[in-house]
Structures are given as C-alpha cells and as structure tokens.
C-alpha cells in the first residue's frame, strides 16, 4: 500500500488520496503513537508545563490531525465501503479515547503541574484538563471505571448508527413525478432541482426526495395538498416504527442511548444526564435552563396563538382548508406572508446567486475582522463543488484556512455545520494554522449554472461562518482551549448567532445581493418588505424551539430506568404545555433528532436560545458602536476561546453581564 495519507504531516489533508482501506491502519498507528506519548509523560519525573501539558497537547493534535479528515468524509462522501471501514476505526478510536481519558498516570501528572508563572491560558488548560479527567471517570474504582469506558464506546457506536439510519432513510424514499401538474406552485428553480434528482437516477420528469431542498420546496410551494401530506409523513417518520420500511427504526437506539447516558451520569455521582451535562455549560442547573425556557414560552404563547388563529382563518378563506394540518402550515404561511407584506421569497432568491453571496460574505468578514478570504485552486478536496480559502491577515500573512462544501447531494448528511480540520497549535518552532470545514445543504446549481439561495440560506451561511471564525481567529496556541474547544456549550452559538444579524443589515445585504440576470442589488422596497415580515410568525417559531429544548432537557433530567425513555410520552407532555400546533400521533420527530442523539447537544439543545440571548445583546453593541464593537468582539470573544470562561469573555466585550431585553425585542416580545 502507498503511504497512508491520514498519517502524513502536512498542513492540509490529501482528500483525493484517502481510501476506506486507509482508516483502520491509520487509527492503529495513531493509537500506538498516543500510548507511547502517554508512557513517556508518565515515565518522566519532570512535572513542568512543557513536559506534561504541552507534550499531551502534541499527542492530541497528532491524533486529531489524522482522524479529522476520515470522520469528515463519513459525513460528506459516504459509501457502503467507507462506512464499514469507518465503523471499525471509530470503535477502536472510541475505546482508546476512553482509555486515555481515564489514564490515572496522566491525571496525577497534570495534578502536579505548577502553572504559576505561565499565561492565564496555560492555567486554564490545566484546570479544564483536570475537570475532564474527573468527568471521564478517572477517579472511579476499577469495576466502575471499566463499565464507564464500555458505556462510552457503545454510545459512540449508537450515535454513528443513529446518523446512518437517518441518512439511509432520507435516501430510501422518493416519489417519481411525470405529470408536471402535480408540482403546480413550485417555482422553476425548485422544479429544476427535482429534475436534477431524477436525472441522477436516469429517470425522466422529476423526483421528489427527502433531501432538504426538496422538502422545503414542496412544503412551502406545492398547491397539491396530498403531495404535501405524503412528503410530510415520509419526512417526519424517517428511521422510525411508522415508516414504510421499519428496518431503520431508531426507536430501540434511542432507548439504549438514554439508558446508557443515565447510567454513566450516575456512575459519576450525578442524579441524571442533564445534571452531568450542565457541568460544562454556563447554566448552573437543568432547572435554571427549564425556567428560562418556561419564561420564553409564557411570553411567546399569546402571540403564537394569535398567529395560528390568523393562519387558520386565511387557510379556510383562501384555500378552503377546514382544518389546518402540519403539512399545510408552511404553504399557508408563505401565501399569507406574500399577501400581507408583498414578500415573494422566490423573487428574493434571484438576488442571491451563490457567487455574489460569497463575495459579500468575504467583504463583511474583511470589514468586521480585518482578514481576507482568498480562494485557492491547488488544494485536494473530496468533491468538485468544494472550495478552499486561505485566511489572510492585514499584513498579508496566511493565518488559517477553510473548506466550503455548500450543496446537497447523495451520500451527504443533511443540515449545516462547522467542524475542525486542524486546530491552532504552536509547538516550539512549528506553527500549525487552524483550518475548518463549513458544510451546508443548499440547492445545487441548475442546468443554466445558477445556484440561487433563499434568504434563509444566507442566514445559515453567516451562522456557520460565525462558528468558523471562532475557530480560525483564535489567538490561543493550545488546541484544548483554542477556538471552539472547551467553550461552554451554551455559549458556543454566540458567534454564529451574532453573525446571523448581518443578514438583516442593509449595508451588508447590498454587498451580499446581486440579481442573477442584472446584477442589481436587493432593492430598497424589497428589503423594506422583508424587514416588515422579519417577525412574521415569530411566536410560532419561538415556541417550536422552546418545545425542542424543553423536551431534550426533560428527557434527560426525568429518565427513570424502571420506565425507560418514554420518548413520545415526554414529548406529548411537553407539547401539551408549550405547543399550539400538535402534530399527528404518528409523527416521529425524535427519531431524526440527530442534534441530541448523534450530536453534541444532548441535554443542551436549549443552548441555541441561551446563546441567542447573548448574541442579541452583543449585536446591540454593534448597532450602537459600529466597527469598534466588531474589533472588540474579535479580541474579547473570538480570539480568547476557552482561555477564560464564556461569562468573562462576554463581560470583557460588553462591559456587563448579558441582559434579555434585546432577545425579547428580536422576537417582538415585551421586555
């Protein structure tokens, strides 16, 4: 076999060279290197910062550098062969990760490190490392420690299986359409996307699928109510016992995940998994987070009820819909929005061709943070759509890099996310620049070559760039606390949601927009319509987020081993208190809720709303001060990472603790 590209000491991975057969040998070698490093640290009598902490950071960096591209390919270029190799390698890595996290020798070494005289960041790195050792069960007795390790490995496997089931269920369902009348109401851009999906399978006509562009197009625009209902049912029963194919049912996985999380939390001395979760968050307890959510629900409910009543009346008068169903709400909302505000989202889409959006985004980043994104064409990627940008500072030096993979396609996980390719690490005379992945699932370019984004897609892009910039603009040289690493999870969304606000900034939109045919920026009149409609159905949206977050916290806080997860029972109870739109009994939303069952948001989905409070307050400073606030945000939040607490970062930026008024105004609620 040729040299393993996953083990190469290069600044950027050679994605084109990575094959499934590279994964297991690479992980075997990386684990051997990690164990050798741990033995060397433990075997030395020197307990200074460089010999313990820096040496450990070095070993962690090598492991992350080798595994990150392998894990990323699993999410964006999945094949049966790659998935099998990934599963085997991931299990090996999970077992080693638990072993390393429970290494009592390393824990003892860290405990003896005197960081006095080092930087505050160095002291913080030691503090958080000791906390993480304890939360990994390093202090448990041998039998309990072994059990905790087994749980960690199995949870890792279950998360992968959960994601695979959602992806497979998404790709398994489709409806072939040969009569264009069935697609009445869909704009030409949407029909072109569905025609592209059909062409992928050598079919004529159009193919309705469960990929996000298809789902959004049909549920928002299709006049055929039966088509909307069929798609809604297929989408909301993915990977469940209610799907046409129950072989991918995530129900048993959810039960097992919840049981193992609860057991793990109790092994560490916590009452439940929610109590364990808040140990690494700004929030002091699950009850505090639930009280925050309940207050938002109380404020939002009257507005949501009025919005729903209006939608029902409009649906009955305009479309003859006697009972508004969940598969009607998006379609009715779009029609009502257009009538009330004159907002035609498809007409707006024509002003956001992807090249112009990227040009404007780069200009915004330059204006806010004084760095330039410069595209390169000599970088190895995993797909022809992928672009790579160097991040260049004011002096012309390359300080970071980012891969952009923006379009939906087969074999790619849905949603939008940022992930770490390389952390920033300064090791003696070697400087490793931070590199990130930014992944979305926007509509692909149509046959005429144009990829047009909805305004919501622009919001998503700026959101993910907030995460990317948090990683790329760090000035912390230790991977464990630089960028997003070790940032409290309910604060990690602050930069992303801060950036979202610029999608509503007039000057920014003038840079981001340019009509696909004429190049004309978004007209003032159209922007005024969008701004007037910005809070359209804000109450319904906010209640939906509160519903998700409350369900997540209660599911983890109230788990009873004798009764099991009771997923639908808990969700129904939450909906009875919070929701004004109750889905059908067969809806299986949790079975595709990857954020909490296969991602990092278990007992932490509330973080989106908690961080929105922070971001609304932060953006109020920018609205008042302009550029000086952007410079201060970079210096006190983005550059600092977890080198100090998120609360301290926010206070240094804002000069005080966060206040909720801006969040309430953002949603049109009284303070």
N, C-alpha and C positions, 0 to 999 in steps of 0.2 A: 504494500500500500504506500502511496505517496505520503509525504509528511502531513501530519494531521493539522488542518487549518485552524482548528479550535485551540491548539496549543501554541500557535505562533505568537511571538512577542512583537505584534505590530500595533500601530496606533489605531487602525481600523480593521475589522474582520474582513476576510475574503469570502463573502457570502456565496459567490458563484462557485466556489470550490467545496462548500460544505455538503456532505452526503450523509444519509442515515447511518452508514457503517462507521462514521467518524465519532458518533456520540458516545457509545459505551467505552471505547478505548480512551477517549479524551477524559471522560469523567473518572475512569480508573486512574489515569495519570495525575489528574488534579487532586484527587483524594490522597494519593500517595504523597504528593508534594505537601499538602496541608498537614498530614500526620507527621511528616518529617519536620516541618516548621514547628509544630506544637511540641514535639520531643526536644527540639533544640532549645526552645524557650524554657521548658520545664527542667531541662538538664543543666541549665546555666545557673550560677549563683548570683548573677547580676540581676538586680531588680529595678533598674532605672527605666525611664520612659522609652528610650530608644530600643533597649533590649527586649522589652515586653510589648509595649503598646505599638510602637512603630513596626516591630517585627510581625506582630499579629495582623496589623493593617495590611502589611505587604502580602501576607499569605491570603488574606481575604480578597485583596484586589486581584491576585492571580486567579483565584477560583471564579470570581465574578466575571473577569475578562473572558475566560474560557467558556463559561456556561451561558452568558447573556445572549450571544447570537444564536445558540442552539435553542434556547427557550423562546426567543422571538420568532424563529422560523416556524415553530409549532403553532403559533398564533396567526401567522400571516400567510403561510405557504404549506398547509397541512396536506399530507398524503397518507394512505394506509401504511406504507413502508416507513415513513418518517415517524408516524405516530407510535408504531410498535417500538422503534428504537428509542424514542423519547421517553416512553413509559418506563422502559427498563433503566435507562440512565437516570431519570428523575427519581425513581425509587432508591437507587444507590446514593444519589446526592442527598435525598431527604434523610436517609439513615445516617449518613456521615454528618449532616448538619446538626442533627440531634446529638450525636456523639460529641462533636466539637463544642456545642453549646453547654453540654453537661461535663466538660472536662474540668475536674476539680483541681488539677495541677495548674491550669491556666487561670482559674478563678483565684487560687491562692497567690499566684504570681501578680495578678492585677491588684489584689488587695494590699500587696506590699509596695506597690509603686508609689513613690512620693512625687506628686506632680507640682509641688511647691516650686515656684520659680519658673515653671513652664507657662505657656499662654493660658488664658481662661478657656480657650477651646480645648487645650490638652487636658485640663482638669475636668472639663465636661465630658470628654471622651472616656476618661476613666470611670467617672460617675455612672454614665449610661451603660458602659460595658458591664460593670458590676451588677447593675439592676437587671440587665438582660440575662446574665448568668443565672440570677436568682429566679427570674420568670421562666427560665428553661428547665428548672428543677434541679439545679446543681447541688442544692443542699438536701435533697431527698435521700432517704435511705435506699439501699441498693435495689430492693424489690420495686419500690415505688418509682425510683428513677428509671428502671428498665421499662416499667409499664408506661411511664410518661413518654419515653422515647418511642415505644411501639405506637402509641396514640398519634404522635406527630407524624410518623411515617404513613400510617393509614389515612390520616386526614389529608395529607398531601396527595395520596393516590385518589382519594374520593373527589377532591377538588378537580383534578385532571379529568376524571371520568364524568363529572358533572358538566364541565365545559364541553367535552367531546360529545356528550349526548345532546346538548343544546345545538351545537354546530351541525351534527348529523341530522337532527330533527328539522332544523331550518332548511337544509339542502334536500331533505326527503320529500317535502310537499311542494307541489306546483299544480297549476291549472292552465292547461293549454287552451288558448283562445284563438279561434279562427274567424269569428264574427266580430268585426270591429265595433258593432253596435253595443256589444256588451261592455265596452270600455268608454261608453259615452260619458263625457265630462272630464276625462283625463286630458291634460294638456299634451300637446305634441311632444314636448320634451320627455314626459313620463312614458308615453307610448313608444318612443324611440328606445328608451331603456328596456322596456319589456320586449320589444322586438329583438334587442341585442341578447337578452336572456334566451329567447327562442333559438336564435342563430347559434348560440353556444352548443345547443343540443341538436343542431341540424334540423330544426323544425321551422315551418313557415308560421306566419302570423305573430302571435305574442305569447309570452309565458309569464303568468303571474306567479311570483315566488314569495317566500318569507324573508328575503333579504330586505334590509331596511328601506332602500329607495322604493321598492315595490309596495311594501306595506304602507308607507306614508302616502304614496301616490293614490292608492286605491281607497284607503280610509278617509282621505281628505277630499278627493275629487270625484270618485265614481258615483254616478247617479243610480246605478243598478244596486238596489238595497240588498238583494240576495247575494250578489258578489261580495259586497262589503261584509255581510254576515258570515259567509263561508271563509273568507280570509281571516276575519277576526277570530273565529272559532279555531281555525288551524293554528294561528299565531299564539293565542292565549292558552292553548292546550299542548304546546310543544313539550316533548320529553315528559309526558305525564300519563296517568292512567286513563285520561279522557281522549287521548289522541287516537287516530285511526290505527296507528302502529304503537302498541304499548311496550314494545321490546326496549325502548329507550327511556322508560319511565324513571324519572329522578326521585320519585317518592321514597323508595327504600334508601337511597343515598342520603336524602335529607334527614331521615330518621337516624341513620347511623352517624352522620356528621354531628347532629345535635347531641346525641348521647355521648359521643367522644369528647366534644368540647366541654360538656358539663363535667364529665369525669376528670378531664385534665385540669379544669379550674379548681375542682375540689381537692385534687392531689396537691395543688399549690397552696391550699388553705383559703381559697375564695369560696363564697357561697354559691356562685354561679358564673357562667361565662361572661355575662355583662359586667360583673364586678371585676373580673380579670381584665376585660377589655379596657376599662377606663384608667387602668394603671399607666397607660402610655398615652393618655389624652389630656387635654386642658380641663375637661369636665371632671368634677370631683366624684360623681356617682351617676349611676343609671337613673336614679330618681331625679337628680337635678336635670338631666337631659330630657326626661319624660315631662317634667314640669315646664321646661322651655317649650316643648312641642305642644303641650296642652294649652299653653297660653296663646301660641300662634293659632291653634285650631279654634279657640274661643273667639279670637278676633276675626278670623277669616270666614267662619261659618255663615254669619248673616249675609255677607257679600256673595259667597258661593251659592247659597240658597236662592238669592235674587237672580244670579246669573243663570242658574239652572231653570228657574221658572220662565225667564225670558227665552231661553233656548227651546223649551218645550212649546211655548206659545208660537214661536216663529216656525218650528218644525211642523206643527199642526196646520198653521195658516198657509205656509209656503209649499210644503211637500205632502200634506195630508198624512203625516206620521202621527197616529193617535197616541202611541207610547214610544217615547224616545229611548232607544236602546244604546248600549255602549258602542256598537258599530255605526251608530248614527251621529255620535257627538262630534267627531272631527269634521265630518261632511257638513253638518248643520252649522258648526262654529265658523267654518270657512265662508259659507254663504252669508251668514249674519255679519261677519267681520267685513266682507266686501260691501254689503248693502249699507251698513252703518257708517263705515269710515272710508269707503271707496278703495280699500286696500285689496289689490289683486296680487296675491303672492307669486303667481306665475309671471305676471308682468314685472314684478320686482326682481325675480330671478334673472331676467335678461340683463340686469345691470350688474350682476355679479359673476362674470366669467372667471374661472379659477385663476388664470394668469394675472388678471387685474387685481383680484383679491390678494394674491400673494405679493404683488408689487406694493400694494397699500399696506399690507401687514409688515413687510420689511421696512417701509417708511415709518410706520408707527413705532416699531421697535428701535429704530435709529433715533427717532425723536425723543422717546421716553428714556432710553438707557444708553444712548451713545455707542451702540455697537451696530455693525453692518452684517447682514446675511449675504454671503457671496456664493453663488452656485458653482459646484464643481461637476465635471463630467468624466472624471477619471477614477471614480470610486466604484468598487464592486458592490452590486445590490442583488436582491432576490427577485425583482420583477422590473419590467421595463417602465412601469409607472413611477417607480421610486426616484426621488430626487434627494441630493445631498447638498447641504450648505455648510460652509465654514462660517464661524462667528468671528468677526474681525473687530478689534478694538480701535479706539481713536488714533492710536499710534501706528495702525496697520498690521499689528501682530495677530496671528490666529490664536484664539484663546479657547475655542470649543467647536463642536460640530453637531449637526442634527440631520437625521434621515426623515423624510416625509413620504408617507405611504397613505394616500388620501382616498382611494376609490374602492368601492365594494367589489368583490369577486368571489368565485368559488374557492373553497379551501381557506377562507379568511374569517376569523372570528368577528362577529358583529360588534358594533359600538365604536367608541372613540377612547383612546388612552395615550398616555405618555409612559415610556419606560426607559430605564437606564441601560445604555450600551457600555459606556465606560464612566466610572466616577473620576472626579478630580483627585489626583494624588501626587504630592511632591515627595519623592523618595531620594534623599541625597541630591545628586546632580541630575536626576531624571525627573522630568515633569510630564505627567500624564494628563492630557486635556480631557475635560468632561465631554461626553458625547451622548446624545439622546435619540430615541425613536419617537416620532409623532405619528400616530396611526388613526385614521378615520375611515368611514364607510360612506363617502359621498357618492352621488350618482356618477357613473362613468361618462366619459366623453361619448357623444352620439356620433352617428355616421358623418356628420358635417364637421366633426372635430371639436365641437364646443362642449365644455363641461360647465354647466351653469349651476351655481349654488343658491339655495334658498337663504334668506337672511338668517334663519335658524342655524344653517350650516356655517355661516360666517361667525355666529356667536360660538359655536362649537370649536371652530378653528382657533379663535382667540383664547378660549378657555384652555385648550390643550397647550397652546403656546405659553400660557401662564405657568403651567407645570414645567414645560421645557426650560423656560428662562430661570425658574427657581433652581433647576439643576445646573444649567450652563453658566450662570452668572455667580455661582458661589465663589467665595474667596477663602474657603476653608480647605486646607490641604489634606485633611484626614477623611477617607471615604466613609467611615462610620457615622460622621456627623456633618458631612458636606452635602450641599444640595437639598434634596428631599429626605435623605436618610436620617432616621430617628426623629424627624419633626413630628410633633404631636399630631395624630391622625385627624383630629377635628380642627386642625389649623392648616393642614396641608392643602386644602382647597382655597385658601386665601388668595394666593397669587393668580390662580386660574379664574376665580370669580371676579377678582379685581379687573382682569383683562377683559372680561365679558362686557363690562360697562362701555368700553370704547366702540362696541358695535352700535351704540346709540349716540355716539358723539358726532356732531355734524361735520366737523373738520376731518375727522378720521374717515367717515363714510365717503366724503368727497375723494379721498385718496384710494379707498378700497373699491370704489364702483366705477364702472365704465360700460355703457351699453354694448352688448355683443356685436351689434351692427354698426353703431355710430361712434362708440367710444365716449358718448356723453355721460358725465357723472350723474348720479341719482338726483333727479330734480327736487327743488325745494318743496314743491307741492306734494310730491310723493313721500318725501321724508316727513312732512307735517302729518300726513295721513298715518304713516307708520307710528309716529310718536304718539298720536292721539289714541291709536289702537294698542299701544305697548302693554297696557294693563288690562286689555280685554280678557275676560275670564281669569283674572289673576287669582281670585278667590278659589276657584275650582282647581287651578294648578297648585296653589299652595297647600290646599287640603290633601291633594293626592300625594305630595311629597311628605307631608306630616303622617299620612297613612302608612307609607312605606317605612318611614323611620320608626314610628311607634310600634309597628308590627315586628320589626327587626329587634328592637330593644326588649319588648315583652317576650318574644320567642326565646331569647337567651336568658333573660332575668328569671322568668317564671317556669323554666323547664323542670319537669318532675319525672325522674326516672321510672316511677311506677306507672305513669300515664303516657309517656312518650312525648314526642314533639307537639302533637295536636296542631299541626300546621294550619289546616283550614279552620279549625275551631278558634284558634288565636286570631287569625286574620278576620274571621267573621265578627268576632267580638270587637276588634279594633274598628272595623268598618261601621258597626252599629253605633259607635261613639263618634266617629270622625267623618266618615264619608257621607256625601249626599247623593252620589251615584254608586249604586251597588251592582256589581257585575253578576251574571248568571251563576248558578251554583256550580256549573261545570267548568267555570274559569279556573285555571291552574297557574296563575301568575307566579307563585313561589317557585315552581319547577323550572322556570327560566331566569330566576333572580340570581344571576351569576355574581353580582356585587357582593352578596353576603354568603353565598355558599361556595363560591370558587374564586373570590377575590379577596381584597384586604379590608372589606367593610363590615365584617361580622360584628354585631352589636355596635356598629359605628356609622350606619348609613345617615344618622342624624347629622353627621359631620358636614354634609352639604349645606344644610340650613344654618348650622352653627357658624360655619365659615362664611356664609353669605352675610351674616350679621357683621363679621369682621370686615369683609370686603366692601360692603355698602358704606360702612363708616370710613374705611380707608379711601374710597373713591371720593367721598365728600371732601376730603382734604385736597385731592387733586382738582376737584371742581372749583375749590376756593383759591388755590395757590398756583395751579398750573405746573409748569416744568419743575420747579423746586421740589414739589411733592414726589414727582417721579424719580428724581435723583435720590431723595431721601428714602423712598421705598426700596430702591435697589440697594442702597447702602445698609439699611437697618433691617430689612426682611430678606431679600433675595440673597445677598452676599453672606448673610450670617448662618443660614441653615439651622442646624440644631446645636450650634456652638453656644447658644444660650436658649432659655425657654421661649416658647412662642409668645407667651404673655409679655416677657421682657422685650422681645422683638417689636411687638405691637406698640407697647408703651414708648419705646425709643422712637418709633416712627410717628405716632400720633400725639405723644406727649401726655397721654392719659389712658385709662382702661377703655375698652370698647363700650359703646352705648348703642341701644337698639333703635333709636329714632330713625336713622337712615334706612334700616331694613324695613321698618313698617311703612315709611313713605314710599319705598321702592315697590311695595306690593299694594299701594293705595289704601293702607290701613291707618287708622288713627293711632298716634303715639300714646 
